[in-house]
Amino acid sequence: MKNLLKKIITTHPYSGFSIARLTLGLVLFPHGAQKLLGLFGGYGYSATIEMFTMQMGLPSLVAFSVIMIEFFGSISLILGLFSRFWALSLIGMFLGIIFTTQLEHGFFMNWFGNQVGEGFEYSLLIIGLALIVLVNGSGKWSIDTIISTKQ
């Protein structure tokens, strides 16, 4: 168990990996805060769960997971705590988003409001940043680095 934890938190001590992790966390935090807390013009937990399950037809476990990954995952990424786990979670989530809702709308986001839905370019950027974190860890400025150097 200790070896598994060490593999998860061991990170390459480069600043660039911290920048990728922080960017990912900072971009996702407002989305998670909208869904869980109703901040930034969001609907909050109950209304978001209802929208995901009733309007979009997602299972309640998936709806719950999306909210938790976006909110707690973004905070953990900002702090650099178990970043590889959260990066993998985001990759899975955004692949699901692409294949269930975005692929049919093409590559580009709906910048001008002339499409029925959003394309997958934003999701690809999230997946790319998450892959950097998954492969390299949290980077120099992270709680993972503090933990891994003390063991």
C-alpha positions as CSV (number, residue, x, y, z in Angstrom):
1,M,0.0,0.0,0.0
2,K,2.8,2.4,0.9
3,N,4.5,1.7,-2.5
4,L,1.2,2.4,-4.4
5,L,0.8,5.7,-2.5
6,K,4.4,6.6,-3.3
7,K,3.9,5.9,-7.0
8,I,0.8,8.1,-7.1
9,I,2.4,11.1,-5.4
10,T,5.9,10.9,-6.7
11,T,6.4,13.7,-9.2
12,H,8.9,15.3,-11.5
13,P,10.2,18.5,-9.8
14,Y,9.8,20.8,-12.8
15,S,7.9,24.1,-12.7
16,G,6.2,23.5,-16.0
17,F,4.3,20.5,-14.7
18,S,3.0,22.7,-11.8
19,I,1.9,25.3,-14.3
20,A,-0.1,22.7,-16.3
21,R,-1.7,21.4,-13.1
22,L,-2.6,24.9,-11.8
23,T,-4.0,25.9,-15.1
24,L,-6.2,22.8,-15.2
25,G,-7.4,23.3,-11.6
26,L,-8.1,27.0,-12.0
27,V,-10.0,26.6,-15.2
28,L,-12.2,23.8,-13.8
29,F,-12.8,25.3,-10.4
30,P,-15.6,27.7,-11.5
31,H,-17.4,24.9,-13.3
32,G,-17.3,22.7,-10.2
33,A,-18.4,25.6,-8.0
34,Q,-21.3,26.3,-10.3
35,K,-22.5,22.8,-10.1
36,L,-22.0,22.1,-6.4
37,L,-22.4,25.5,-4.7
38,G,-24.4,27.6,-7.3
39,L,-21.5,30.1,-7.6
40,F,-20.6,32.0,-10.8
41,G,-24.2,31.8,-12.0
42,G,-24.6,28.1,-11.5
43,Y,-27.6,26.2,-10.3
44,G,-26.2,24.4,-7.3
45,Y,-26.1,20.7,-6.4
46,S,-29.8,19.8,-6.5
47,A,-30.7,21.6,-9.7
48,T,-27.5,20.3,-11.4
49,I,-28.3,16.7,-10.4
50,E,-31.9,17.1,-11.6
51,M,-30.7,18.5,-15.0
52,F,-28.1,15.7,-15.5
53,T,-30.6,12.9,-14.6
54,M,-33.9,14.2,-15.9
55,Q,-33.0,16.3,-18.9
56,M,-29.8,14.6,-20.0
57,G,-30.7,11.1,-18.8
58,L,-27.5,10.4,-17.0
59,P,-27.4,7.9,-14.2
60,S,-27.4,9.7,-10.8
61,L,-24.0,8.1,-10.0
62,V,-22.5,9.7,-13.1
63,A,-24.1,13.1,-12.3
64,F,-22.7,12.9,-8.7
65,S,-19.3,11.9,-10.0
66,V,-19.1,14.8,-12.5
67,I,-19.9,17.3,-9.7
68,M,-17.4,15.8,-7.3
69,I,-14.6,15.5,-9.9
70,E,-15.0,19.1,-11.1
71,F,-15.2,20.6,-7.6
72,F,-12.9,18.5,-5.4
73,G,-10.7,17.5,-8.3
74,S,-10.0,21.1,-9.2
75,I,-9.2,22.1,-5.6
76,S,-6.9,19.1,-5.3
77,L,-5.2,20.0,-8.5
78,I,-4.7,23.6,-7.4
79,L,-3.1,22.2,-4.2
80,G,-1.2,19.5,-6.0
81,L,-2.7,16.7,-3.9
82,F,-3.2,13.3,-5.5
83,S,-3.0,15.0,-8.9
84,R,-2.5,11.9,-11.0
85,F,-5.7,10.4,-9.6
86,W,-7.7,13.6,-10.4
87,A,-6.1,13.9,-13.8
88,L,-7.1,10.3,-14.7
89,S,-10.6,11.1,-13.4
90,L,-10.9,14.2,-15.6
91,I,-9.6,12.3,-18.7
92,G,-12.3,9.7,-18.2
93,M,-15.0,12.3,-17.6
94,F,-14.1,14.4,-20.6
95,L,-13.8,11.5,-22.9
96,G,-17.3,10.6,-21.8
97,I,-18.4,14.2,-22.5
98,I,-16.9,14.1,-26.0
99,F,-18.5,10.8,-27.0
100,T,-21.9,11.4,-25.4
101,T,-22.6,15.1,-26.2
102,Q,-19.9,16.8,-28.3
103,L,-18.7,14.5,-31.1
104,E,-21.8,15.0,-33.2
105,H,-21.2,18.8,-33.2
106,G,-17.7,18.7,-34.6
107,F,-14.5,20.2,-33.4
108,F,-15.3,23.8,-32.7
109,M,-17.1,25.2,-29.7
110,N,-20.3,27.2,-30.3
111,W,-18.5,30.6,-30.4
112,F,-21.2,32.3,-32.4
113,G,-24.3,30.5,-31.2
114,N,-25.0,29.0,-34.6
115,Q,-24.6,25.4,-33.6
116,V,-27.1,23.2,-31.8
117,G,-24.4,22.2,-29.2
118,E,-20.7,22.5,-28.4
119,G,-17.8,20.9,-30.2
120,F,-15.0,19.1,-28.4
121,E,-12.0,21.5,-28.7
122,Y,-12.3,22.6,-25.0
123,S,-12.5,19.0,-23.9
124,L,-9.4,18.2,-25.9
125,L,-7.5,21.0,-24.1
126,I,-8.6,19.7,-20.7
127,I,-7.5,16.1,-21.7
128,G,-4.1,17.4,-22.9
129,L,-3.4,19.2,-19.7
130,A,-4.6,16.3,-17.7
131,L,-2.3,13.9,-19.6
132,I,0.6,16.1,-18.7
133,V,-0.3,15.8,-15.0
134,L,-1.0,12.1,-15.3
135,V,2.3,11.3,-16.9
136,N,4.5,13.7,-14.9
137,G,2.8,14.3,-11.6
138,S,2.1,17.5,-9.7
139,G,5.3,19.3,-10.4
140,K,7.6,21.3,-8.2
141,W,5.1,23.4,-6.3
142,S,2.7,20.8,-4.8
143,I,1.6,19.0,-1.7
144,D,2.5,15.7,-3.5
145,T,6.1,16.9,-3.7
146,I,6.2,17.8,0.0
147,I,4.8,14.3,0.9
148,S,7.0,12.4,-1.4
149,T,10.2,14.0,-0.3
150,K,9.5,13.3,3.4
151,Q,9.1,9.5,2.8
